[in-house]
Amino acid sequence: MLAIGLVLNTLGIGLFCWAIFALAVYALPFFVALSIGITALQSGAGLIGALVLATAGGALTLLLGQVAFAVTRSLALRIAIATAFAIPAAVAGYHVVSAVSQIGVPSLAWREVFACLGAVCIGVTSWTRLMVLAETRPLEPGGVVENPS
């Protein structure tokens, strides 16, 4: 019975870690949607109106970020867009790892170390996922790739 518990705990932690890394790219749209939803709710839009505005704002943020990243050819602008998506992911990673480390790490110093490492890992993962999405390729004037690599 103990072995089944250990296996299920390991699988659960693995699934949780996979979800954190898979959803890291969506931290910025989620933060934007949450901010828009709270602002709309406090300004009197009602629950349904706030949910609609928050969903539209988050979806628009994700769409505009991905389109801007795919369309631009400037490496500096791509790095800036990827960094804008990676910073909220790093903040979310810090808080997740800090909360999880409170379960089994008694030392406050080690909790902070683990939280900072988690923030770096999740931020870099989000940044890398966006940088790998679109690759700049030279185009001919007709739009045909001359020498595909």
C-alpha positions in Angstrom: 0.0 0.0 0.0 2.9 2.3 0.8 4.4 1.7 -2.6 1.2 2.6 -4.4 1.1 5.9 -2.5 4.6 6.7 -3.4 4.1 5.9 -7.0 0.8 8.0 -7.2 2.5 10.9 -5.4 5.4 10.8 -7.8 3.0 10.8 -10.8 1.0 13.6 -9.3 4.0 15.8 -8.7 5.2 15.0 -12.3 1.8 15.9 -13.7 1.8 19.2 -11.7 5.3 20.1 -12.9 4.4 19.3 -16.5 1.3 21.5 -16.2 3.4 24.4 -14.8 5.9 24.2 -17.6 3.3 23.7 -20.3 1.2 26.7 -19.2 4.0 29.1 -18.5 3.6 30.8 -21.9 0.0 31.8 -20.9 0.9 33.6 -17.7 0.9 37.1 -19.4 -2.5 36.7 -21.0 -3.9 35.3 -17.8 -2.6 38.3 -15.8 -4.0 40.7 -18.4 -7.3 38.9 -18.3 -7.4 38.9 -14.5 -6.6 42.6 -14.4 -9.2 43.5 -17.0 -11.8 41.3 -15.3 -11.2 42.8 -11.8 -11.3 46.4 -13.2 -14.5 45.7 -15.1 -16.1 44.1 -12.1 -15.2 47.0 -9.9 -16.4 49.5 -12.4 -19.9 48.0 -12.4 -19.9 45.8 -15.5 -21.4 42.9 -13.7 -20.1 39.3 -13.4 -21.0 38.2 -17.0 -19.6 41.5 -18.5 -16.4 41.1 -16.5 -16.0 37.5 -17.6 -16.6 38.4 -21.3 -14.2 41.4 -21.1 -11.5 39.3 -19.3 -11.8 36.5 -21.8 -11.6 38.8 -24.8 -8.6 40.7 -23.3 -6.6 37.6 -22.5 -7.3 36.1 -25.9 -6.4 39.3 -27.6 -3.2 39.6 -25.6 -2.2 36.0 -26.6 -3.1 36.5 -30.2 -1.4 39.9 -30.6 1.7 38.6 -28.8 2.0 35.5 -31.1 1.3 37.5 -34.2 3.8 40.2 -33.3 6.4 37.7 -32.5 5.8 35.7 -35.8 5.7 38.8 -38.0 8.7 40.8 -36.8 12.1 40.0 -38.2 14.0 42.1 -35.6 15.8 39.9 -33.1 15.8 42.7 -30.5 12.0 43.0 -30.8 11.5 39.3 -30.6 13.6 39.2 -27.5 11.6 42.0 -26.0 8.3 40.2 -26.8 9.5 36.9 -25.4 10.8 38.7 -22.3 7.4 40.3 -21.8 5.9 36.9 -21.8 8.6 35.3 -19.6 8.6 37.8 -16.7 5.0 37.0 -15.6 5.8 33.3 -16.0 8.9 33.7 -13.8 6.7 35.5 -11.2 4.2 32.7 -11.3 6.9 30.1 -11.1 8.4 31.8 -8.0 5.1 31.8 -6.2 4.2 28.2 -7.2 7.6 26.8 -6.1 7.5 28.9 -2.9 4.1 27.5 -2.0 5.0 23.9 -2.8 8.3 24.2 -0.9 6.5 25.2 2.2 5.1 21.7 2.4 8.5 19.9 2.9 11.2 22.5 3.4 11.5 23.8 7.0 14.2 26.4 6.3 13.1 29.8 5.1 16.5 30.3 3.3 16.2 27.1 1.3 12.6 27.9 0.4 13.8 31.2 -1.1 16.6 29.4 -2.9 14.2 26.9 -4.4 11.6 29.6 -5.3 14.3 31.6 -7.1 15.5 28.5 -9.0 11.9 27.7 -9.9 11.4 31.3 -11.2 14.5 31.1 -13.3 13.6 27.7 -14.7 10.0 28.5 -15.6 10.9 32.0 -17.0 13.6 30.5 -19.2 11.3 27.8 -20.3 8.6 30.3 -21.3 11.2 32.5 -23.1 12.7 29.6 -24.9 9.2 28.3 -26.1 8.5 31.7 -27.6 11.9 32.1 -29.2 11.7 28.6 -30.9 8.2 29.2 -32.3 9.2 31.3 -35.2 12.5 31.1 -37.1 13.5 33.9 -39.4 14.3 32.6 -42.9 15.5 34.6 -45.9 12.9 35.1 -48.6 13.2 35.8 -52.3 11.2 38.8 -53.6 8.6 36.3 -54.8 8.3 34.9 -51.3 10.0 31.6 -52.2 12.8 30.3 -50.0 16.0 30.0 -52.1 18.1 27.7 -50.0 16.0 26.0 -47.2 18.1 24.8 -44.4 
